[in-house]
């Protein structure tokens, strides 16, 4: 058998790639999407450029962690429901294990200097990964003046005016819907390879493939919805208390937080800190810092919050056992909805892939997302390289400017080393992270 299907990677080969991505997916959504693109589009040529961006645009419209949902979507395209489950779950598990360990250390011992130093080095490298993602996605997605204008407008709206992320992407989608001729092919060209990507070749030879996968995907989405909501309803109707609050609160977060982890923070900081009193504001920031420097979705900061809520729960289940239950429950109700959204939505998106208006809308969203990634890159750079910031308020404009004298020269130097490793020496993600982590420990021990 020599058709395209025979050249598709095996499930085992794909599993190894999803595991690699799960272990190395540092840098928040921008860095994770960049790593996904590098592995499945650039290096292995499993997914074509157009289809990757099409899936990314859809996932950016969903509530929850867009990078994890993108991995689930791509896994489903390649190997059906089992592929989507494998990609989505493995994307989360390594970071969740690390975050649970760090939450235990934080709750029992406070900060550990060596771990803080290692993460200091990793954070400096992550800044470079985010910049690389911005360059890579922008180079492929911005074709034409309107696409560039949308990217710039998205950046300005988010960075200077703090316009809600959903408003940015929905506005871009509406523009693309009504002006599809300006977007339907923008940024969706084939990457520079010989011939089409493997999945594109398979679908060209067998156009009904995704339609046959759709029924199973819809069933999987329905099952995921039951598995998500049944524990929530059971806890709320039977036990009540902290764990019922955790289940309900984070289920609500899973469906209202379009825009990823940064959109989540505003809701969590207001309710988890001020209403439920699960943790202090400084602890919320500490959790974000841990999540930013561990693999997996940045939204794993919620696991830290759930751990502390369970750890401090009044009643019988408290301390470490309560923290572990709180963390696992938070993970469940945060990520189970992601499989509901993807398995129910991806077949429809694939079926309508040839619809010009929808293609234009999704391509316009991709262009706006370049501005979103640019906003994340600048935000991350300001907080990695500078210790202090001063707010600037002028009418509707609101921005935090860095205090130049507060520059962290060590972080800047480590970021420069990471840039040299990635852009000039081409060392790859793993070697770059290992080197900067080791240098981070060396720098902190030398000055501490």
Secondary structure as the mmCIF struct_conf table of DSSP 4:
data_model
#
loop_
_struct_conf.conf_type_id
_struct_conf.id
_struct_conf.beg_label_comp_id
_struct_conf.beg_label_asym_id
_struct_conf.beg_label_seq_id
_struct_conf.end_label_comp_id
_struct_conf.end_label_asym_id
_struct_conf.end_label_seq_id
BEND BEND1 UNK A 3 UNK A 3
HELX_RH_3T_P HELX_RH_3T_P1 UNK A 4 UNK A 7
BEND BEND2 UNK A 8 UNK A 8
HELX_LH_PP_P HELX_LH_PP_P1 UNK A 9 UNK A 10
HELX_RH_AL_P HELX_RH_AL_P1 UNK A 11 UNK A 24
BEND BEND3 UNK A 27 UNK A 27
HELX_RH_AL_P HELX_RH_AL_P2 UNK A 28 UNK A 37
HELX_RH_PI_P HELX_RH_PI_P1 UNK A 38 UNK A 43
BEND BEND4 UNK A 44 UNK A 44
BEND BEND5 UNK A 47 UNK A 47
HELX_RH_AL_P HELX_RH_AL_P3 UNK A 49 UNK A 60
TURN_TY1_P TURN_TY1_P1 UNK A 61 UNK A 61
BEND BEND6 UNK A 62 UNK A 62
STRN STRN1 UNK A 63 UNK A 63
BEND BEND7 UNK A 64 UNK A 64
HELX_RH_AL_P HELX_RH_AL_P4 UNK A 66 UNK A 109
HELX_RH_AL_P HELX_RH_AL_P5 UNK A 113 UNK A 141
BEND BEND8 UNK A 144 UNK A 144
HELX_RH_AL_P HELX_RH_AL_P6 UNK A 145 UNK A 159
TURN_TY1_P TURN_TY1_P2 UNK A 160 UNK A 161
HELX_RH_AL_P HELX_RH_AL_P7 UNK A 165 UNK A 178
TURN_TY1_P TURN_TY1_P3 UNK A 179 UNK A 179
HELX_RH_3T_P HELX_RH_3T_P2 UNK A 180 UNK A 182
TURN_TY1_P TURN_TY1_P4 UNK A 183 UNK A 187
BEND BEND9 UNK A 189 UNK A 189
HELX_LH_PP_P HELX_LH_PP_P2 UNK A 190 UNK A 191
BEND BEND10 UNK A 192 UNK A 195
HELX_RH_AL_P HELX_RH_AL_P8 UNK A 198 UNK A 205
TURN_TY1_P TURN_TY1_P5 UNK A 207 UNK A 208
HELX_RH_AL_P HELX_RH_AL_P9 UNK A 209 UNK A 238
TURN_TY1_P TURN_TY1_P6 UNK A 239 UNK A 239
HELX_RH_AL_P HELX_RH_AL_P10 UNK A 241 UNK A 256
STRN STRN2 UNK A 258 UNK A 258
TURN_TY1_P TURN_TY1_P7 UNK A 259 UNK A 259
HELX_RH_AL_P HELX_RH_AL_P11 UNK A 261 UNK A 268
HELX_RH_PI_P HELX_RH_PI_P2 UNK A 269 UNK A 275
BEND BEND11 UNK A 276 UNK A 276
BEND BEND12 UNK A 279 UNK A 279
HELX_RH_AL_P HELX_RH_AL_P12 UNK A 281 UNK A 292
TURN_TY1_P TURN_TY1_P8 UNK A 293 UNK A 293
BEND BEND13 UNK A 294 UNK A 296
HELX_RH_3T_P HELX_RH_3T_P3 UNK A 298 UNK A 300
HELX_RH_AL_P HELX_RH_AL_P13 UNK A 301 UNK A 311
TURN_TY1_P TURN_TY1_P9 UNK A 312 UNK A 312
BEND BEND14 UNK A 314 UNK A 317
HELX_RH_AL_P HELX_RH_AL_P14 UNK A 319 UNK A 351
TURN_TY1_P TURN_TY1_P10 UNK A 352 UNK A 354
HELX_RH_AL_P HELX_RH_AL_P15 UNK A 356 UNK A 385
STRN STRN3 UNK A 386 UNK A 386
BEND BEND15 UNK A 387 UNK A 387
STRN STRN4 UNK A 389 UNK A 394
TURN_TY1_P TURN_TY1_P11 UNK A 395 UNK A 396
STRN STRN5 UNK A 397 UNK A 402
HELX_RH_3T_P HELX_RH_3T_P4 UNK A 404 UNK A 406
STRN STRN6 UNK A 407 UNK A 407
HELX_RH_AL_P HELX_RH_AL_P16 UNK A 409 UNK A 419
HELX_RH_PI_P HELX_RH_PI_P3 UNK A 420 UNK A 424
BEND BEND16 UNK A 425 UNK A 425
HELX_RH_AL_P HELX_RH_AL_P17 UNK A 429 UNK A 447
#
